[in-house]
Amino acid sequence: MRKQFVLNLDAAVVIAVLFAVTLGFNALQYSFNVELTSENQRLQWQGLEDKLNLDSLSGALESHRAELKACQAPDEHG
């Protein structure tokens, strides 16, 4: 006796819907991934810029502190 493979219309519709939902979900995840990657890159550059600004301001602050100490020190000449 031969067995035949029969695919009901309901099963075909369910498979097609699941396939479409899966493709849609993958597209949604891809768009989130692109957005988050872009935001991450922007934040990385912003962090680098902030670090460079902080280092620059720290150096300027130390320079001004040294000038202030020099101005407040008693004059050796009298």
N, C-alpha and C positions, 0 to 999 in steps of 0.2 A: 504494500500500500504506500502510495506517495503522499508526502505531506506538502501542502502548499502554504506559502507565506502570504498572508492577507493583511493588508494595512488598511484599517478603517479610516474613513474621512475624519472622524473626530481625532484620532491619533495623529494624523498628518497635520491637522490644524494646530493641535497642541505643540507639536514639534516645531512648526513654523513660527508660532508665537514665541516659544521659548528661545528660538534662534534670534528672532528680531529683538526681544528684550535683552538678550545677552549682548548683541551688537550695540544696542543703545547704551547699556550700562558700561561697556568698554569705551565707547565714545565719551561718555560723561567722565569716566575716570581719567581718560587721556586729557580732556580739557582741564580738569582739576590739576593734573600733574604739570601741564604746561604753565598754568597760572602760578602754582606754588613754586615751580622752578624759577620762574621769572622773579617772583617776590623774594625768594631766597638769594638770588644773585644780587638784586638791588640792596637787600639788607647786608650782604657780605661787603659790597662796595661802601655802603654807608658806615659800617663798622670800621672799615679801614680808614675812611676819611675822618671819622670821629677820633680814632686813635692817633692819627697824624696831627690833628688839631690839638688834642690834649697834650701830646708831647711838645708841640710848638709853644703852647701856652704855659706849660710847666717850665720850659726853658726861659721864656720871657719873665715869668714870675721870679724865678731864682735870680735872674740878672737884676731885676728891680730890687729885690731884697738885698743883694750885695751892694747896690748903689745906695740904698737907704741906710745900711749899716755904715757905709763909708761917710755919708753925710752926718750921721749921728755921732760918729766917733769924735772924741775931743781932739782939737787941733794940737799937733805937737809943737807948732811954732808959736803958740801962745795966746 
